[in-house]
Amino acid sequence: MSILLDENTKVIVQGMTGREGSLRTAFMKGYGTKVVAGVTPGRGGEEVQGIPVFDTVQEAIKHKGEVDATVTFIPGPALKNAVYEAIDSGIKFIVSPVERIPVHDVIAMVQYALKNGAKLLGPGSLGIISPGKAAMGWLGGNTEWARTLFQPGPVGVISRSGGQSGTVPWALREAGLGISTALHIGTEPV
């Protein structure tokens, strides 16, 4: 049983048109994640991997319907506003790979998420993967490696270490076990 993410989770990618955003969108889509839209201010009307891009989260939701989660591939100084925009638009699960965020911004984002009933994974998170179902972020690296390393099973993996986020699932696979969900909580101190 996966947590937070499965094959039915509708995901948007904030910052989809950037280098990391487009690269990771390809990975997530290839892994089976239901990526329904991207958001990059000023780039609405474009497409990445055949997925439409909108100028705002609200516009993406207006055109694509309810969205369950977002992943943020955006510059650090814009992260707090992007997280607030997602939460204000009703998104309840945010994955943020962005690192080196000022501590006061992280505290503000965590408090805002808690106040509004949202879950924030990160900042500095490699992401989350539910084997054979979906992935958000870059945990797993590429589609082939993710399908090999992360095998479905009963064990949940939560790690602060990026390396252990991959090593533990490998060890479990070698022991004949698999995982339900693996997630990297992030590198920031809060």
C-alpha positions as CSV (number, residue, x, y, z in Angstrom):
1,M,0.0,0.0,0.0
2,S,1.6,3.3,-1.1
3,I,1.3,6.5,0.8
4,L,0.9,10.1,-0.5
5,L,1.4,9.0,-4.2
6,D,-0.1,6.4,-6.4
7,E,-1.0,5.8,-10.1
8,N,-4.1,8.0,-9.7
9,T,-2.4,11.1,-8.2
10,K,-2.8,14.0,-10.6
11,V,0.5,16.1,-10.6
12,I,1.6,19.4,-11.9
13,V,5.2,20.5,-12.4
14,Q,6.0,24.1,-11.4
15,G,9.0,25.2,-13.4
16,M,8.4,22.5,-16.1
17,T,10.0,24.5,-18.9
18,G,13.4,24.8,-17.2
19,R,16.2,22.3,-17.7
20,E,15.6,20.3,-14.6
21,G,11.8,20.6,-14.9
22,S,11.7,19.2,-18.4
23,L,14.2,16.5,-17.7
24,R,12.4,15.3,-14.6
25,T,9.0,15.6,-16.2
26,A,10.3,13.1,-18.8
27,F,11.4,10.8,-16.0
28,M,8.1,11.1,-14.1
29,K,6.0,10.7,-17.2
30,G,8.0,7.7,-18.3
31,Y,7.6,6.1,-14.9
32,G,3.8,6.4,-15.1
33,T,3.1,9.5,-13.0
34,K,0.0,11.2,-14.1
35,V,1.5,14.6,-14.9
36,V,-1.4,16.7,-16.1
37,A,0.1,20.1,-16.5
38,G,3.1,22.4,-16.1
39,V,3.3,25.9,-14.7
40,T,5.9,28.5,-15.7
41,P,4.9,32.2,-15.6
42,G,5.1,33.8,-19.0
43,R,5.3,30.4,-20.8
44,G,1.6,29.5,-20.9
45,G,0.6,27.9,-24.2
46,E,3.8,25.9,-24.6
47,E,4.1,22.1,-24.2
48,V,6.8,19.9,-22.6
49,Q,6.7,16.2,-23.3
50,G,3.2,16.8,-24.8
51,I,2.0,18.2,-21.5
52,P,0.4,21.7,-21.6
53,V,2.1,24.6,-19.7
54,F,0.1,27.4,-18.0
55,D,1.1,30.7,-16.5
56,T,-0.3,30.0,-13.0
57,V,-1.4,27.1,-10.9
58,Q,-4.9,28.4,-10.8
59,E,-5.0,28.5,-14.6
60,A,-3.7,24.9,-14.8
61,I,-6.4,23.7,-12.4
62,K,-9.1,25.6,-14.3
63,H,-8.2,23.8,-17.5
64,K,-7.2,20.4,-16.1
65,G,-9.5,20.0,-13.1
66,E,-8.5,19.1,-9.5
67,V,-4.8,18.5,-8.9
68,D,-3.5,16.4,-6.0
69,A,0.1,17.3,-6.0
70,T,2.9,19.5,-7.4
71,V,6.6,19.3,-7.6
72,T,8.7,22.5,-7.8
73,F,11.7,22.8,-10.1
74,I,12.1,26.6,-9.7
75,P,14.8,29.0,-8.5
76,G,15.2,29.2,-4.8
77,P,14.2,32.8,-4.4
78,A,10.8,32.0,-6.0
79,L,10.1,28.9,-4.0
80,K,8.1,30.4,-1.1
81,N,5.7,32.1,-3.5
82,A,5.3,29.0,-5.6
83,V,4.5,26.9,-2.5
84,Y,2.0,29.4,-1.3
85,E,0.4,29.6,-4.8
86,A,0.0,25.8,-4.8
87,I,-1.5,25.7,-1.3
88,D,-3.8,28.6,-2.1
89,S,-5.0,26.7,-5.1
90,G,-6.0,23.8,-3.0
91,I,-3.1,21.4,-3.7
92,K,-2.4,19.3,-0.6
93,F,0.9,17.7,-1.4
94,I,4.0,19.6,-2.5
95,V,7.4,18.1,-3.3
96,S,10.3,20.5,-3.4
97,P,13.7,19.5,-4.6
98,V,15.1,23.1,-4.3
99,E,18.0,23.4,-1.9
100,R,19.7,26.1,0.1
101,I,16.5,27.9,1.0
102,P,16.7,30.5,3.8
103,V,15.7,28.9,7.1
104,H,13.1,31.6,7.8
105,D,11.5,30.8,4.4
106,V,11.4,27.1,5.2
107,I,9.8,27.8,8.6
108,A,7.2,30.0,6.9
109,M,6.4,27.4,4.2
110,V,6.1,24.6,6.8
111,Q,3.8,26.7,9.0
112,Y,1.7,27.8,6.0
113,A,1.3,24.1,4.8
114,L,0.3,23.0,8.3
115,K,-2.2,25.8,8.7
116,N,-3.8,24.9,5.4
117,G,-3.8,21.1,5.8
118,A,-1.1,20.5,3.1
119,K,2.0,18.3,3.3
120,L,5.4,19.7,2.2
121,L,8.2,17.2,1.3
122,G,11.4,19.2,1.3
123,P,12.9,21.6,0.5
124,G,15.9,19.8,-0.7
125,S,14.0,16.5,-1.2
126,L,15.0,14.0,-3.9
127,G,11.3,13.2,-4.0
128,I,9.0,10.2,-3.5
129,I,8.4,7.0,-5.4
130,S,5.7,4.3,-5.1
131,P,7.1,1.4,-7.0
132,G,5.3,0.5,-10.2
133,K,2.9,3.4,-9.7
134,A,4.3,6.9,-9.8
135,A,7.3,9.1,-8.8
136,M,7.7,12.8,-8.1
137,G,11.1,14.5,-8.1
138,W,14.2,12.7,-9.1
139,L,14.3,9.8,-6.6
140,G,15.1,6.9,-8.8
141,G,17.3,8.8,-11.3
142,N,15.9,7.5,-14.5
143,T,13.1,5.3,-15.5
144,E,15.1,2.1,-16.1
145,W,17.1,2.4,-12.9
146,A,13.9,3.3,-10.9
147,R,12.1,0.2,-12.3
148,T,15.1,-2.0,-11.4
149,L,15.9,-0.6,-7.9
150,F,12.4,0.1,-6.5
151,Q,10.4,-3.1,-6.4
152,P,6.9,-3.2,-5.0
153,G,6.5,-4.7,-1.5
154,P,5.4,-4.1,2.1
155,V,8.2,-1.9,3.5
156,G,8.1,1.9,3.7
157,V,11.3,3.9,3.5
158,I,11.8,7.4,4.8
159,S,15.3,8.9,4.7
160,R,17.0,12.2,5.2
161,S,20.1,10.8,3.4
162,G,19.9,10.9,-0.4
163,G,22.2,7.9,-0.7
164,Q,20.3,5.8,1.8
165,S,17.1,6.6,-0.1
166,G,18.5,4.3,-2.8
167,T,20.6,1.9,-0.8
168,V,17.9,0.8,1.5
169,P,15.5,-0.2,-1.3
170,W,18.4,-2.0,-3.0
171,A,19.1,-4.0,0.2
172,L,15.4,-4.8,0.6
173,R,15.2,-5.9,-3.0
174,E,18.3,-8.2,-2.5
175,A,16.6,-9.7,0.6
176,G,13.5,-10.5,-1.5
177,L,11.5,-7.7,-0.1
178,G,10.1,-4.6,-1.8
179,I,8.8,-1.2,-0.8
180,S,5.4,0.4,-0.7
181,T,6.8,4.0,-0.9
182,A,10.2,5.5,-0.5
183,L,10.7,9.2,0.2
184,H,13.5,11.5,0.9
185,I,12.5,14.1,3.5
186,G,15.0,16.8,2.3
187,T,18.3,18.3,3.3
188,E,17.1,21.6,4.9
189,P,17.4,21.9,8.7
190,V,13.7,22.3,9.4
